[in-house]
Amino acid sequence: MASKSSRQSYSHNHNNGSSSSSSTSSSSSAPASRTTVGHAQPAHNSSGRPKPPSATSRRSVTPNSRTQSFHSDQEPRRVRVAIRLRPRNAEDLLSDADFSDCVELQPELKRLKLSKNNWSSESYRFDEVFTETASQKRVYEVVAKPVVESVLNGYNGTVMAYGQTGTGKTYTVGRLGKEDASERGIMVRALEDIIASTSPPSDSVEVSYLQLYMESIQDLLAPEKTNIPINEDPKTGEVSLPGATVVRVQDLDHFLQLLQVGEANRHAANTKMNTESSRSHAILMVHIRRSIHEKVNDEINSQEKGTKSDLFDGNGIPIVRKSKLLIVDLAGSERIDKSGSEGLLLEEAKFINLSLSSLGKCINALAENSSHIPTRDSKLTRLLRDSFGGSARTSLIVTIGPSARHHAETASTIMFGQRAMKIVNMVKLKEEFDYESLSRKLEGQVDYLTAEIERQQKLRDDGKYKLEKQLRECHDSFAEARKVLVTRSEILEKENIHLESEMKGILSELNHQKDLNNLMQDKVAKLEMSLKHSEQHQLENSTYQKVLADTTQMYEKKMAELIKQIEDERAHSESAEEQLALMKKLLSEHQKSIQGQKQIDELALKLQEMYQLHENTLSELQSLKSENKDLLLQKAKLNEELHSMRQRLLEQEKQRKGIENELIKLKRAVPENENDFEDKKSYMKEELSKGSSEFGNRMGSYRSNPLRENISGQRATIAKICEEVGLQKILELLTSEDSDVQVHAVKVVANLAAEDINQKRIVEEGGLDALLMLLRSSENTTILRVASGAIANLAMNEMNQALIMDKGGALLLAKTASKTEDPQTLRMVAGALANLCGNEKLLTVLKEDGGIKALLGMVRSGSSDVIAQVARGLANFAKCESRGVIQGHRIGRSLLIDDGALTWLIANSNTNSASTRRHVELALCLLAQNEENAKDIISGGGIKVLIQISAESSREDIRNLAKKMLRLNPSLQADMHAR
């Protein structure tokens, strides 16, 4: 179908539409307007009468209401898609006479129905639906004007037309409207609004007009420039075209001239479907530079008044917003069998379809949130990289034809628009400091200051002359005063000599009196000293006399007492001698009588002993009889126990052989590599990094499939052995005296603990106690490493965390960290402590048990894996504290600060490890959320680190969090202002 005829049909139908709307207002019985296109076959009921038109074929809303709904969407960053239906032309009326309508518009519902056949259709919703009567002005105001306003406010924008060849894309976008201003397209109307909204002295509007022809970028304003390269800034990702002609637009007439030159140089051809088919994609690039601050007053009015001008005039550095508007008129997609293209036209059609296919792939990938966007497959997708999935605000107008002959092309175009609606761009404002205007302002101020300096220099010269004159006058008066002073000084010197002679006589008299006084004082001092000595002698003599008297009295008393005691002792000794003589007599008499009595007593004692011996033998005989009976009973019992013990030993021998066989199986099943027992699960409770793309994840999973299959096979084998042997028996092997058995048993327990389904059983049957016992008692490095890994796996569960802390697990882990230097063991211990740091209820106990100090102490190993786990634990700890502060049940400064964690985080904020750096940055941002930590952060130099994180962090969410903390924390904000 012909493009020229289609454009004439647009204009003709628009005029007819306005007249028909006026006729509808005068007749209420006629339908307002029909949204169905073409000659639809009327549906018949059972009586053979045609059904009345449905309510969906009427429009009851005004264009203003539809325009407002297009703007007030709740997703301003999403790509806006509108669809426009081209009116029928003469060729459509002739060729589609035997076909029913395939497109039905519902503009009031913003829906479009595409009929597959007479009994089935599909409905699609767009941001706006334009009927064949929609005016060019309304299409611009709804589709392009919001984007133009965003561009004027400093955001990048894109307006693009997409559709089958001959559906009116060039008419919608690039129509010049020289003969009829109402037919002007989006390009002319957009530049008209931009020029009206900018001021030439401070703002600039520059355009480039290009075409993409057979994958070669050509300059439509300078046709000699072909194959223009595309450059991409590696830092910002901005696309530029070095070598393309850039023209500063003066007014609308100037732009129309440029547009006519470009249209004349654009490739077009006559095909079966369009007499003026565009054979290239046209791209109009509009660069806008606007100043948003009030300009500094360059006219120095204060020069005449003699006042000084401030350097910045109170406005600071002016800010410029730079934005770019892309208006893209895509070449129409076409089928070779329908367009009849041959030769060069066929090659052109191939390149057009190839670039549109690449664009469709990018749209599909963005709509499906794919990790890989194939933007480098075509130069068109590279040019539109910022428009879809980038930072530009994008509006897409999709054009379709009414003909049922092109049902497949129409359906493909509609699906392209539907997928484009799912794309969400990250709109960004681009502002820069206007150093050029600032330099112009400073130059004016330098000129003013230069003139001011010259004026001041002249004033200083005049003042210097006056001061020199005054100085000469002062010199003259000073000379006269000096003469007067000389004469007066001579008189005073004479008087001074006379006074000095008188003073000498007075001083000699005073010295004589002084010598006499000194002699008298010496005599008085000697007399006083002799008086004191005599008084002291008298006092000493009196005290000696008193002491002698006291001592003589005391000795006299003691002598009298001693004499008395001696006399008493003499009396006692005499009485004792008399008693001793009496006792000797009595003793001699008693010895004689005792000799006969002794023999009788000895016989009695012998008889008594014989009787006692008889009694003892009888009792011993009875006891021996009873013991004999007991021994017989015990012998019978021992025989029975011996028999049962033999049976039990036989059973235990069988069990021992079974356990040995199972142990051999365990040795074969458990990997010998020391790293295979380690935690098979991620320590992280929350996903801190989402930077890896889905493409990378798929590749990684493809590479790790053999390892995962191996691990899953080992776990299946271990689970089977556990079912056959029993978990209790495996746990009993942990207490074996054989260290080799302990190693293999703890490896099995560690692998079982890696599965959530086994953790509850392990804890209930005493596995946690056994693992803690190994940490407490074992000195084997392998056992310590594997047991720490098993505890780390169990610490992933919140209930297990509380049990570990209650049983002193944190203390044992801290002691293990202090007594080993093995990096793998330290990594396991750090992972377990990091998991415990993720429980808000255990933070205080964990700190008191030395968990934080142990984490920081493990940094001594220098292992990147250990340091990563330490950073993760601090991040978990800071996150729980931050959550508690936000919820209001935790106050005061962070517990991490007392143990020096903040200092370590600030010192390691620039580490080379991406994982460690991400955890460190997150921990610092979370600590900054607490106002109580601000003083320590400021004193430790954390402000500089937070500013660096907000600008250079590899993760956007961390950068945003750092910016938020710097903006919301009053203390940090005050310190930044002070700096």
Order of alpha helices (4+ residues) and beta strands (2+ residues): alpha-alpha-beta-alpha-beta-beta-beta-beta-alpha-alpha-beta-alpha-alpha-beta-beta-beta-beta-beta-alpha-beta-beta-beta-alpha-beta-alpha-alpha-alpha-beta-alpha-beta-alpha-alpha-alpha-alpha-alpha-alpha-alpha-alpha-alpha-alpha-alpha-alpha-alpha-alpha-alpha-alpha-alpha-alpha-alpha-alpha-alpha
